Amino acid sequence: MLKILLLGNTGQLGWELHRTLQPLGKVVALDYPEVNMADTVSIRKTVQEHCPEVIINATAYTAVDKAESEPELAEAINATGPAVLAEESHKLNALLIHFSTDYVFDGKKGSPYTETDAPNPINVYGLTKLHGEQAIQAVGGAYLILRTSWVYSLRRESFVSKVLEWARTQKTLRIVDDQIANPTWARMLAEITAQVLARGEEYIHERAGLYHLAGDGYASRLEWARKILEFDPHRETQVCKEILPALTNDFPTPAQRPLFSALNCDNFAATFTLHPAGTSRVLRGLRLPPWEAAMRMAMER
């Protein structure tokens, strides 16, 4: 049974990870103020106190617009903190699993990004997350960096909860149709992370590196919003009559957003495969389900 240190357990992904990791061993789940990811002393003390075999970092400074005015804090949480985790996990020969973002890209490629595409963040949030990736890679050791995209949960505020709220108070919604990425249900992301971890430390050590892991397929925010309202189990409470397309430039924000930041997750599926029991034959690659199917399941729960 593994000894797992989960950081960020009160966030939408962290909450799901805390639930799905339980069968794998002893899970110590912490969040602020028990551990302060902006304080290197706090981080080192926490890791050294628990001496885990696996560290999972589900923390992040995710306030994309606010990060423009708080770059030092965003850098501390998204870059310096993960660097310290990498150092401490390396000392323990522990596995570090860290989550990153599609926002490390500028969105100008025009097709889904692979792991070999050069990052070029256009906002502070994306830049600090890239710095976190680079810091972990510089330390080396056993790590998985999982870039994901448009993570949502119905347990915390997200794009999904906002659209549902708007649909109950506004007759007309204007949603941007020029931002495109992979909607990713936090529960599915947590479950596939646990599936990989269940294969053992040696299996993961041999496959250490950076991977894209997000909902299968991509959509614009407008397409996503329409599916949210379609799958709403309480559609009778909606007052919204129409959803109109809009442009990102119609809603000025402090931080720029990449317009097409969809992630290609084929490399993850090719690396982490399923095999029939007792054979070496590959059954299929591990990947998250189509985003629409996951969205329907999420709304039914």
Number of C-alpha atoms within 10 A of each C-alpha: 10 18 17 25 24 24 27 24 23 18 19 22 24 24 21 21 29 21 15 18 21 14 12 16 12 14 20 16 18 19 17 13 8 12 19 19 29 21 14 19 13 15 21 18 13 20 18 13 9 12 18 24 17 23 25 24 22 21 26 24 20 15 12 20 16 16 21 16 13 15 15 14 16 26 23 20 23 27 25 23 26 29 23 22 26 28 19 22 26 18 12 15 14 22 25 27 23 23 23 26 24 27 31 25 26 20 24 11 13 11 12 18 20 15 16 8 10 11 17 16 21 17 22 24 28 27 22 27 29 23 19 27 25 15 20 27 18 12 17 15 20 24 26 23 22 21 22 24 23 21 20 21 22 16 13 14 12 15 19 22 16 11 17 20 12 16 23 14 13 13 13 14 19 14 23 20 19 18 19 23 27 28 28 27 26 25 23 21 21 20 17 17 19 18 15 15 18 17 11 13 17 11 13 18 15 9 15 18 17 21 24 25 30 33 31 21 19 24 19 20 22 21 16 24 24 16 15 22 19 13 17 18 13 11 14 8 12 17 14 17 10 12 17 11 13 16 13 16 10 10 9 9 12 12 17 18 20 24 20 25 27 33 27 21 24 17 17 20 17 14 12 19 15 15 13 10 8 6 8 9 11 12 12 13 16 20 21 21 16 16 20 20 12 20 23 16 12 19 17 10 7
